[in-house]
Amino acid sequence: MQTNSFSCRPKSYSEAIVKGDYYRFTVLTDRLLRFEWSEDGKFEDRASTFALNRDFSVPKINVENGSELEIKTEYFHLIYDKEKFSPDGFLVYFNAKFTDWGAPWRYGTPTDWNLGGTARTLDGCDGACDIGQGILSKAGYAVIDDSRSMLFDGNGFVEGRPAGDRIDCYLFCYGHDYKGALKAFYALAGRQPVLPRYALGNWWSRYYPYRQDEYIALMDEFRTRGVPLSVAVIDMDWHLVADNLVPHSGWTGYTWNGRLFPDPGKFGRELHARDLRISLNDHPHNGIHHHEDSYQEVAEFLGHDTSAKSPILFDPANPKFLKAYLEILHRNIEKVACDFWWIDWQQGHYSRIHGADPLWILNHFHFQDQLHHYKEALIFSRYAGPGSHRYPVGFSGDTIVSWASLKFQPQFTATASNIGYGWWSHDIGGHMAGNRDDELVTRWVQFGVFSPIMRLHSSNSHWNSKEPWMYRDDSNAIITKFLQFRHRMVPFLYSCNVIGTAEDQPLVQPMYWQYPDLEKSYSVPNQYMYGRETMVVPVVEPRNSRTNLACATAWFPPDLRQVDIFSGIVYDGDCEVKLYRSLAEYPVFAHEGSIIVLDGNSRPRNGCLNPDSYEVLVVVGKSGQVRLVEDAMHDRQCDATQSEEIIGTFTFDQTSGKLDFEGLPRGEWTFSFLAMTSIPECLKVVIDGKDFTESSSVALDYSRKCLCVQLPKQVLHSTSHVSIQLGSDPQLSVLDHKARLERLIRDYQTAFEIKDNLWRVVKASNDVPLNKTITSITALGYDEEIVGPIIELLLAVSKG
């Protein structure tokens, strides 16, 4: 265990420090302040689980040190009476107005309007839970209390804080510059790592005692049915659980269950041959007992007396035990069949080191071990507090199967970015209890496809497994289609993953990050940005029995029109709209100027490797640019030891109507211009200065309402410069949704007279002003569930 190579820079420059006998202030930036109080006058310069790097460039500071201490920067003015911190004697004013009353922050008082953070677990949740506080607040300031966190000792291990009355906190006062606050947070606490590409595909997980051949057959069934996977998770029954040899509850185990897995090495090889990575569940709390395969080897390393077959107790606070735990116990299993571990710690916050949470120790050293021994590092574990973003991926715990659970998860996922935690993985479909509800599972899968990590999971129930074909035919087809789309998104997601790490941008962001001064952006907590290009409005309510449609309320930001990437429907900005969708549809939007690169295969293969064809979605109306990041190590035919990053740049200029791109990975390329239903007369395809319009395939896809241009594959290479020219200032088409409206009304489970009255107004809509059409619809006096879907589409007809 190479613990001594952990890199951090915890000591601040002396010029940034203002210190007294019992207090110390460190001005990390002109908007980030560390404040400490210590009864013995000693202060902490070691790294904590939250704060790794404090060597920020020293900002401009003005200090007045009289009877009171005053510290001023461009953004805040601190006043302190030099006594033990109190609301009366320690306050900070801000040089900006974010509340109606302009009140200062006072030590120890609640931080008003905090926008939330995240929680350690959703275990047992049937709806919302307390999500704590993050570093963002509508009031413009927030505090992280780091007084009790575990420390890194500078010699490769951890230790607790010294005893005594100590305060160690950080005041973020970035106003409504939420992205600036997160940039400072990542600078202080360390960046999110880049995830391995395979983590972005579909994970299969189930708490169930699979047999080896049964599991392989299931993976083959997924492949036969066209459902791609990238990660195979084996819950705790991979090891001995209820065997007579096991002297405890059986949750902890490190010996393959030979009855279920007679040849685990072959099992691992067969999964890898199917382009799947393997994760094994580990509940480490019961230690290593005498029946385990590695018991003797670990005992010899630790000098443990085995004469009485006494167990080696789990002791993460002992560095020698931790070394044996990782480099003997776990490595022996990894050599057989394990690419990364699911660390399922549920046993509390305490260890033999005061203040050292075992979950923190496990997350940190497991991830460091992966970094030192493997090309790509990943663990799957629970959130331990601020700073946990350094150890992805997060396991959110065992939720109840209910609409209330689904309704909370989008908000929970988006809000976690307020504390820098961007890679949550939920039990998609819910874990336990609840009822069989195919519609609920279908909507949950659709959300999962547009969440950070897509992992199907369920409890040890004969009736709750998440194979798509276990559900009714309509749900099966829809779930399959969306799971395929998840793998189609991998080029987009991997680029967001790499670029987001470099630019401190989590994949999922609440709407108020982009529009902090618009009150409406705070009113849609379930709506979120998914990368820079797409916006998701999750459906979290069941369908209406009469219309067969579910409703979700969306807020469309100003200045940009939005296109539903699945239906092609165009919406104006700066409005709130009720969206109605059938079970097969999900509201995901791309704004004008968006460029989204997808896998071009309708049935992607396992493993998330680089595709051999691409589809690029383009929304005209505004200029835009995006980068595609691929890596040669993810090619199917490459030498797996080689890594060569390929960056393709796509630029659309609205004025000229030109889409230019270069740096193409090899493969076939199709460009789909959404909400364009005619072929421009001046359309031209130029490759390396030569006109290839005639040899390109140009067609209209009426079902998707888009213009498709497929490039001639034989002339493309990695250094090609390609230009697709649409003509100056191209616009989204004015779409006629009459056919969609007819299908919608036909499906209504209502009286034929109601259908006739609705259709009469719809048919006449082209010949009368829109406001009169809307008035005629509402004048019919039908319920909102009946007229709402029609009004939504009538309003969309005029967009363009």
LUMBA-550111 format. One record per residue (C-alpha): z, y, x; residue in three letters. Coordinates in steps of 0.001 Angstrom, whole numbers, plus 500000, padded with zeros to 6 digits. Example, Ala and Ser with C-alpha at 12.3 -4.5 7.8 and 13.67 -1.06 7.14 Angstrom:
BEGIN
507800495500512300ALA
507140498940513670SER
END
This chain:
BEGIN
500000500000500000MET
498727503105501801GLN
501155505512500188THR
501211507901503163ASN
497640509096502525SER
498407510809499211PHE
497098514350499600SER
498836517446498275CYS
499625520987499434ARG
502956521823497816PRO
504182524755499902LYS
503315528315498868SER
502542531151501254TYR
505611533238502080SER
503778536431501075GLU
503686535145497487ALA
507463534568497342ILE
510227536921496215VAL
513627535362496840LYS
517335536068496376GLY
520484534064496941ASP
520068531960493804TYR
516597532778492522TYR
513048532465493758ARG
509802533701492248PHE
506392532584493480THR
503363534518492288VAL
500727531801492435LEU
498026533915490803THR
498137537285489096ASP
498584535310485856ARG
500632532293486972LEU
504273532606487966LEU
506704529993489248ARG
510371530833488695PHE
513369528916490096GLU
517135529219489913TRP
519539527070491945SER
523312527118491969GLU
523398526215495666ASP
520582528533496732GLY
518292525680497762LYS
514747525547496421PHE
512105522871496129GLU
508982522809498302ASP
508030519192497755ARG
505291518169495347ALA
506359517102491880SER
504565514904489403THR
503252518096487836PHE
502806520529490735ALA
500919519159493739LEU
499301522266495213ASN
501036525637495459ARG
499099527109498384ASP
497148529558496218PHE
495592532642497777SER
498153535433497555VAL
497269537903494791PRO
498010541618494823LYS
501731542038494071ILE
503936545101493650ASN
507664544406494142VAL
510529546822493381GLU
513816545309494504ASN
516678547539493401GLY
519555546781491071SER
516943544957489062GLU
513977543058490415LEU
510545544052489183GLU
507350542166490054ILE
504036543547488899LYS
500508542165489020THR
497414543331487214GLU
498370541137484234TYR
502177540992483984PHE
505341542971484671HIS
508516540958485353LEU
512002542448485007ILE
515024540453486170TYR
518734541324486477ASP
519359538913489406LYS
521870536876487400GLU
521464533342486084LYS
518347533303483952PHE
518967534479480392SER
516957536007477526PRO
518723539327478126ASP
518186539516481852GLY
514784537908482478PHE
511687539060480628LEU
507982539505481266VAL
505647542077479708TYR
501902541533479565PHE
499086543990480077ASN
497163542737477056ALA
497726542522473322LYS
497722539074471782PHE
500290539553469020THR
500638542217466382ASP
503968543321467793TRP
503281543094471540GLY
506627541487472295ALA
507443540339475857PRO
508318536803476803TRP
512039536274477339ARG
513465533362479275TYR
514784530524477114GLY
513197531695473869THR
510550529657472043PRO
507000530256473213THR
505392531485470001ASP
502124530092468720TRP
501810527381471333ASN
498651525391470648LEU
500181522030471522GLY
499758519387474179GLY
499953515641473703THR
502394512761473278ALA
503422509744475321ARG
502319507313472636THR
501098506892469080LEU
503009503601468735ASP
503745503015465065GLY
502218506321463963CYS
500894506484460440ASP
499577510026460604GLY
500700512978462698ALA
503371513038465405CYS
504954515695467605ASP
502445516679470312ILE
504766518893472337GLY
503516522004474095GLN
500607522736476368GLY
499806525731478549ILE
497828527612475886LEU
499200529855473172SER
497744532335470718LYS
500462534690471984ALA
498830534518475430GLY
501625532864477405TYR
503247529438477761ALA
505863527746479960VAL
505914524344481662ILE
509442523207482529ASP
509211521142485716ASP
512958521048486384SER
513497517318485903ARG
510281515778487150SER
510021513177489886MET
509207514409493408LEU
506969513038496142PHE
509023512802499314ASP
506216513641501774GLY
506503510228503425ASN
504514508198500953GLY
507098507548498261PHE
509060509292495516VAL
512544510608494953GLU
514576512361492325GLY
515641515988492254ARG
518873517024493941PRO
521940517085491709ALA
523181520365490316GLY
522163523146487981ASP
518508523903488777ARG
515621525519486963ILE
512014525103488051ASP
509387526413485625CYS
505863527851485480TYR
504774530732483269LEU
501067530738482400PHE
500062534162481090CYS
496302533905480807TYR
496067535501477398GLY
493157534034475497HIS
491319533020478658ASP
492035529388477847TYR
489488528000480268LYS
490914530188483034GLY
494386528830482303ALA
493145525240482556LEU
491379526036485820LYS
494690527260487234ALA
496442524205485786PHE
494052521829487560TYR
494336523811490801ALA
498118523408490617LEU
498348519860489246ALA
495191518312490707GLY
491821517701489106ARG
490860514946486728GLN
489122512204488726PRO
485537511238487989VAL
485584508095485866LEU
483557505043486851PRO
480372505021484800ARG
481230501708483137TYR
484308503289481526ALA
482050505386479294LEU
480586502440477385GLY
482076500262474639ASN
485277498381475443TRP
486168495160473653TRP
489890494509473291SER
491933492318470992ARG
495486490983471060TYR
494535487343470591TYR
494912484065472569PRO
491250483555473423TYR
490075480423475188ARG
487846480993478197GLN
484719479513476636ASP
485478481226473338GLU
485658484636475007TYR
482384484117476882ILE
480715482941473666ALA
481953486082471921LEU
480476488277474638MET
477180486445474205ASP
477362486939470446GLU
477704490693470962PHE
474659490610473234ARG
472617488519470804THR
473388490941467991ARG
472360493917470106GLY
475851495398470530VAL
476297496589474136PRO
479647496395475920LEU
480830497529479330SER
484513496523479564VAL
486135493234478563ALA
489875493676478046VAL
492034490560477944ILE
495408491193476355ASP
498543489478477551MET
497607485908476604ASP
495574485576479811TRP
498894484594481422HIS
501559482117480410LEU
503426483433477379VAL
505004480758475201ALA
504854477929477736ASP
508063475968478362ASN
507935477128481990LEU
508473480743480956VAL
512219481587480914PRO
511909484924479105HIS
510088486601476206SER
506718485936477822GLY
505415489488477751TRP
505455489620481556THR
503319487138483433GLY
501195486696486563TYR
500004483100486276THR
496780482245484471TRP
497275480203481337ASN
495435477033482371GLY
495269475771478821ARG
493237478814477747LEU
491605479634481106PHE
491055476386483023PRO
488791478131485571ASP
489607481853485708PRO
487369482398488727GLY
484379481104486786LYS
485483483202483818PHE
485405486344485972GLY
482034485492487475ARG
480517484897484053GLU
481752488239482722LEU
480447490056485792HIS
477105488305485395ALA
476966489891481945ARG
477509493361483496ASP
481073493582482176LEU
484161494850483995ARG
487473493106483395ILE
490859494588482550SER
494025492491482247LEU
497157493527480384ASN
500386493801482411ASP
503901494269480984HIS
505766494336484318PRO
509350494842483141HIS
510590491230483489ASN
509718490943487157GLY
508511487782488921ILE
510078484462487956HIS
510021481173489817HIS
507222479648487716HIS
504695482323488796GLU
501967481328491265ASP
502831484182493642SER
506617483828493415TYR
507061482119496779GLN
504703484469498654GLU
506356487588497239VAL
509821486155497893ALA
508998485506501538GLU
507709489041501954PHE
510838490512500367LEU
513301488101501985GLY
514387486943498538HIS
516491483763498361ASP
514594481200496281THR
517133478358496514SER
518466479041493017ALA
515017479988491689LYS
516432483391490785SER
513902485946489553PRO
512628488853491627ILE
513627491746489408LEU
511200494521488634PHE
512215497454490836ASP
509507500123491154PRO
511975502434492911ALA
511931500064495917ASN
508837500787498078PRO
508861497300499585LYS
508902495702496137PHE
506085497993495045LEU
504041496994498062LYS
504490493308497221ALA
503823494001493552TYR
500465495658494293LEU
499242493988497489GLU
500350490426496849ILE
501090489853493175LEU
498274491936491713HIS
495789491479494534ARG
495946487695494147ASN
494867488091490528ILE
492284490779491261GLU
490567488404493683LYS
490089485984490801VAL
489117488132487798ALA
490415491684487363CYS
488667494996488028ASP
491471497256486779PHE
494837496909485065TRP
496099497799481619TRP
499637498926482504ILE
501489498495479235ASP
504874500015480096TRP
507064500569477004GLN
510566500183478410GLN
511857503714478796GLY
512142506507481362HIS
514754505248483815TYR
514800503601487245SER
517183503338490208ARG
515973506719491424ILE
517503509405489231HIS
514743511197487341GLY
512010508784488441ALA
510270507415485353ASP
508877503900486011PRO
505721504865484114LEU
505094507718486575TRP
505625505390489529ILE
503327502737488090LEU
500568505189487202ASN
500628506942490545HIS
500775503938492858PHE
498437501746490822HIS
495833504522490918PHE
496386505183494621GLN
496033501471495294ASP
492709501450493458GLN
491497504467495437LEU
492287502774498759HIS
490907499334498027HIS
487975499764495665TYR
484875501925495343LYS
485882503168491909GLU
489429503829490723ALA
490604503291487170LEU
493812502351485414ILE
494563502092481722PHE
498055503318480970SER
500245505610478910ARG
500764509354479234TYR
503875510188481284ALA
503907513996481051GLY
502096517011482574PRO
500094515818485566GLY
499190512474483999SER
495528513491483834HIS
495231512380487484ARG
495567508731486422TYR
492957507976483758PRO
492436506335481306VAL
495147506983478708GLY
496259504255476290PHE
497514505997473153SER
499371503035471701GLY
499573500941468550ASP
498633502965465472THR
498839501918461832ILE
495548501059460111VAL
495336503980457666SER
493297507029456771TRP
496281509144457822ALA
496073507735461358SER
492345508417461557LEU
492796511922460170LYS
495195512832462990PHE
493340511337465963GLN
490550513949466373PRO
493079516780466504GLN
495363514755468771PHE
492471514074471156THR
491211517649471289ALA
494657519196471663THR
495441516960474646ALA
492979519067476636SER
495513521915476313ASN
497592520024478864ILE
494569518912480892GLY
494575515344479539TYR
490929514615478819GLY
490511510827478726TRP
492414509353475787TRP
491510505842474610SER
492617504960471088HIS
492839501635469289ASP
489639502321467376ILE
489950500965463852GLY
493737501037464090GLY
496025498395465557HIS
498349496928462963MET
499540496750459357ALA
497488498581456735GLY
494787497119454521ASN
491256495795454925ARG
489047498859454441ASP
485495498577455760ASP
484761502240455134GLU
487834503310457131LEU
486880501134460102VAL
483290502408459983THR
484414506046460044ARG
486908505253462817TRP
484163503688464934VAL
481959506746464375GLN
484785508959465634PHE
485385506560468532GLY
481747506837469597VAL
482263510606469870PHE
485677510417471544SER
486369510213475301PRO
486713506407475510ILE
485333503968472917MET
487617500919472740ARG
487737498516469805LEU
491158496907469434HIS
493322495116466907SER
496569493230466512SER
497069489493466682ASN
495872488963463141SER
493335486471461898HIS
492012489165459519TRP
491888492305461647ASN
489334491600464363SER
486782494340465014LYS
483525492457465507GLU
480948494486463519PRO
479600491385461791TRP
483045490692460317MET
482458493574457910TYR
480180493983454915ARG
476487494239455635ASP
476259498024455327ASP
479261498593457604SER
478015495990460072ASN
474634497699460395ALA
476183501170460727ILE
478841500146463249ILE
476214498351465323THR
473933501387465275LYS
476709503729466418PHE
477925501379469148LEU
474352501278470417GLN
474258505072470320PHE
477429505221472419ARG
475605503463475240HIS
472565505647474682ARG
474835508639475392MET
475966507360478790VAL
473560509590480827PRO
474915512605478918PHE
478529511435479193LEU
478354510560482880TYR
476894513990483650SER
479697515633481637CYS
482166513446483531ASN
480950514469487012VAL
480215518128486268ILE
483344518501484125GLY
485543517347487005THR
483888519787489400ALA
484132522667486916GLU
487518521784485364ASP
486061521152481901GLN
487427518225479848PRO
484833516431477729LEU
486565517254474423VAL
487637520847473750GLN
489119522524470663PRO
486889525137469062MET
489226527982470023TYR
488539527411473727TRP
485066528828473186GLN
485995531365470473TYR
489626532353471162PRO
489492535680469346ASP
487993534325466129LEU
490724533223463721GLU
488403530700462070LYS
488245528698465299SER
491939527802464854TYR
491458526673461234SER
489462523521462077VAL
491821521483464298PRO
489784518285463809ASN
486479519883464856GLN
485713519970468567TYR
483134520510471260MET
481923517310472891TYR
480575518514476192GLY
478826521877476219ARG
475938520777474065GLU
477395519055471022THR
479946519789468326MET
481577517076466212VAL
482999517393462695VAL
484777514067462091PRO
484745512483458657VAL
488339511484457949VAL
488359511114454155GLU
486917508296452029PRO
483765508691449978ARG
483688509958446431ASN
483080507027444106SER
480501508928442019ARG
478372510405444797THR
478928507816447551ASN
479400510793449914LEU
482369511858452033ALA
483193515515452619CYS
484162517283455852ALA
484599521023456232THR
482853522596459230ALA
483018526033460751TRP
479790527093462429PHE
480380529690465170PRO
478425532953465157PRO
475200533760467029ASP
473889530188467206LEU
472202527983464657ARG
473217524337464686GLN
471073521244464153VAL
472473517932462924ASP
471188515614465655ILE
470811512684463233PHE
469318514331460140SER
467632517419461574GLY
469336519699459032ILE
469651523276460342VAL
472673525478459656TYR
473244529164460245ASP
476136530330462373GLY
479183532340461342ASP
479963530418458163CYS
482183527687456770GLU
480321524816455134VAL
481372521692453296LYS
479317518834454691LEU
478589515742452630TYR
477580512540454363ARG
476847508973453356SER
478547506181455269LEU
475522505849457549ALA
475665509529458572GLU
478008511455460843TYR
478057515228461407PRO
477234515890465072VAL
475513519148465964PHE
473558520629468835ALA
473221524399469037HIS
470116526368469890GLU
469343525993473576GLY
470943522531473812SER
469396519850476009ILE
470897516354475684ILE
469738513452477855VAL
470055509979476323LEU
469136506431477229ASP
465731505938475612GLY
466337502282474693ASN
467222501689471057SER
469172498549472060ARG
470822499381475407PRO
472077496551477566ARG
475620495876478750ASN
477253497705481586GLY
476158501373481411CYS
473785501056484342LEU
471007503613484797ASN
468431503170482025PRO
464744502503482550ASP
463760505014479873SER
465169508334478702TYR
465036510452475565GLU
465826514158475882VAL
466881516027472732LEU
465941519714472828VAL
466872522449470356VAL
464703525556470614VAL
465777529040469520GLY
467741530056472627LYS
467300529518476346SER
469336526735477914GLY
469882524711481059GLN
471526521375481780VAL
471924519047484749ARG
471573515282484617LEU
473680513440487204VAL
472811509861488038GLU
473726507711491028ASP
471534505127492717ALA
474526502778492927MET
474210502298489162HIS
470623501003489343ASP
470228497329488503ARG
468217496506491605GLN
470105498645494113CYS
472354497645496980ASP
475749498109495336ALA
477205499529498536THR
474823502482498527GLN
475531505700496656SER
472930508388496328GLU
473445511084493733GLU
470381512188491777ILE
470541515518489990ILE
467840516442487518GLY
467690520015486268THR
466289520881482841PHE
465642524517481947THR
464304525839478646PHE
463109529441478450ASP
462938530671474859GLN
460693533649475576THR
457891531618477139SER
458638528411475242GLY
458603526379478457LYS
460791523395479250LEU
460803522826483031ASP
462497519978484831PHE
462557518234488166GLU
464556515612490048GLY
463785512839487576LEU
465325509397487869PRO
462633506753487576ARG
461648505529484131GLY
459871506503480943GLU
460554509962479512TRP
460338511134475900THR
461275514634474736PHE
462320515111471116SER
462345518700469863PHE
464765518613466935LEU
463950520355463640ALA
460343520961464663MET
457954519470462104THR
454588520687463359SER
452690520354466615ILE
452103523737468291PRO
448399524369468833GLU
449102525593472359CYS
451297522624473384LEU
450600521664476985LYS
452107519134479425VAL
451803520041483110VAL
452946517663485879ILE
452861518869489476ASP
450424521616488514GLY
447972519341486690LYS
447316519210482942ASP
448398515854481484PHE
448410516871477820THR
445703514414476838GLU
447392511457478526SER
450790512308477008SER
451757510917473616SER
452455513720471117VAL
453608512841467604ALA
455839513915464725LEU
458792511757463725ASP
459168512627460046TYR
462250510479459504SER
464153512374462215ARG
462330515687461630LYS
461350516196465255CYS
458377516646467562LEU
458146513902470215CYS
456347514200473549VAL
456162511091475728GLN
455067511626479329LEU
452621509345481112PRO
454855507087483181LYS
452342506280485900GLN
452178509827487316VAL
455930510537487449LEU
458103510266490546HIS
461480511604491615SER
460079514825493067THR
457777515620490126SER
457933519041488539HIS
457179518822484836VAL
456587521601482332SER
456237521150478574ILE
454849524365477077GLN
455320525036473348LEU
454032528607473240GLY
456025531824473237SER
459258532109471238ASP
459174528738469389PRO
461404528476466331GLN
463131525770464352LEU
461095524758461323SER
461978525639457753VAL
462757522168456452LEU
462204521102452863ASP
465004518734451872HIS
463668517951448395LYS
463074514285449247ALA
466617513994450594ARG
467960515696447467LEU
466060513267445265GLU
467564510287447102ARG
470990511866446901LEU
470845512464443128ILE
469341509016442504ARG
472377507460444185ASP
474879509392442057TYR
476921507099439821GLN
476749509531436902THR
475111510030433536ALA
471332510315433551PHE
471632513638431729GLU
473567515046434693ILE
470855513807437057LYS
468131515380434901ASP
469884518749434829ASN
470450518765438581LEU
466888517720439370TRP
465444520372437045ARG
467115523111439109VAL
466166521494442409VAL
462484521172441469LYS
462321524848440547ALA
464125526021443702SER
460953526886445653ASN
459844529363442980ASP
463049531374442492VAL
465388533245444859PRO
468062531131446489LEU
470945533026444898ASN
469532532314441423LYS
469179528629442282THR
472790528435443418ILE
473889530297440286THR
471944527842438113SER
473561524860439837ILE
477094526187439498THR
476460527271435897ALA
475995523624434947LEU
479786523353435171GLY
479947520068437048TYR
482657519156439534ASP
482380520353443124GLU
481911516745444272GLU
478695516667442237ILE
477207520077443013VAL
478589520561446540GLY
476146518188448305PRO
473199519841446527ILE
474319523367447378ILE
474755522362451037GLU
471127521268451261LEU
469710524129449195LEU
471348526576451578LEU
469937524632454534ALA
466407524770453109VAL
466108528462453958SER
467102528088457587LYS
464479528624460242GLY
END
